[in-house]
Structures are given as C-alpha cells and as structure tokens.
C-alpha cells in the first residue's frame, strides 16, 4: 500500500516511511512525501489541494516501489480519484495492469 508521507503530524503514524499493516505478516504501508521546488512538503494538505503534486508524486513513488520490491508489481489498484490518477500514470509508466475499484 502506498500513500503520502506527512512529516509534521502528531498522534498518528503518517510520518513513518514504512509501517507493517496490523494483523499481517508481509503487508506494509509505504509512505512517500509530496515534493515541491523547496523540497519535501512537511504538513498535511487537503485532498482538494493535492492535485498539483500528483504528477511529481508518481515519479517519486515509482522509484520507491522499485526499491522496496526490488522490482515491479504485477498490478496496482487505485482508490478515489486522486489515487486512480496516480495508479493510472504508474500503470502506464511501469507497464503493469491497473485494476479499478
């Protein structure tokens, strides 16, 4: 599972790069930060304001997935419009199947 890393948070685990999904043995949440021209975006932003970050996020996520998996996945699944936008671009870029949910 991939989502955004939010560095400046309190009371959640959203600032952990890699987190085991509770109750699983081999499933993790990989968090990758949004970036802009000044570096990593540290704070939470609304889902309505994140669209300008998503294309750059795809570039960063693709690299991180390849590193963590030591390869590419067989397929990816997106969630909500922003997640489907990211997975659609990743699917094309990585040459993998995208499933719609």
N, C-alpha and C positions, 0 to 999 in steps of 0.2 A: 504494500500500500504506500502510495506517495502523496504527500501533502506539503504545504508550505511550512517552513521553519519560522517561528516568531520568537525572536531573541528576548525581547523585553516584556515578559509575561510573569505573572505571579499566580500561584495556586493551580497551575496546570502543567502538563508535561510538553507543551507545544514548543519548548526551547531545547528539547532533546533531539539530536541528529538521528539517532537510531533507537527505536524502542520496541521491545518484544510486545506482541499483542497478547494480552492476558488470556490464559487458557489454551495457548498454542505452543507448539514446540519449534516450528520453523517459519513462523509468520511474524513480520516486523513492519513497523511504520518507518519509512524513510522520509525525513523532512529536509527540504531544500529551500533556502531563503529566496525571496524575491530580491532582485538587484536593480539598482538604477545607476546613473552615472557617478554617484557618490559612494557606491559600494552596496553592502547589504542593507536592506530595509529592516530595521530593528523592531518596529512596532506593528501591531495589528492594524489592518485596514479592512474596511467593509468590502463585502463581495461585489458591491456595486462600483467600487473604485479600483478593483484589481485588474481590470481588463487590459490596461496599458502595460502591465507587467507580464502577461501570459506568454507572449511570443518569446521573450528572453528567458522566461522560466523553462520553456520547452528545451531550449539549448542546454541549460544547466541540468535539468532532470535527466535528459538523455545520457549525458556523461556520467552522472551519479549512478543511474541504474546499471549501466555497463560495468562500472567499477564494482558495485555491490554484488551483482550477479555473476561477475566475470564472464559476461556475455550479454545476450539479449533475451527477453522473454518471448514465449511463443505467441502470446496475445495480451492485450490490455483492455481494461474496462474503465470507462469514464462514468462520472456521476455529476449530475446537474449540468447546466450549460457551460460553465467555465471548465469543469473537468472534462467534458466531452470535446471542447475546443482543444485542450491540451492533448488529450489522447488521440484525437484525430491527426494533429500535427506530428505527434510522436509515431503513430502508426505509419504514416507516410515516410517520415524520416528514417525510421528503423526497419522498414519493410516487414512489419508484423501486422497481424489481424487485430482489428478493433471490434469489440463487442459492445453493443448499445444496451444500456439498462435504464 
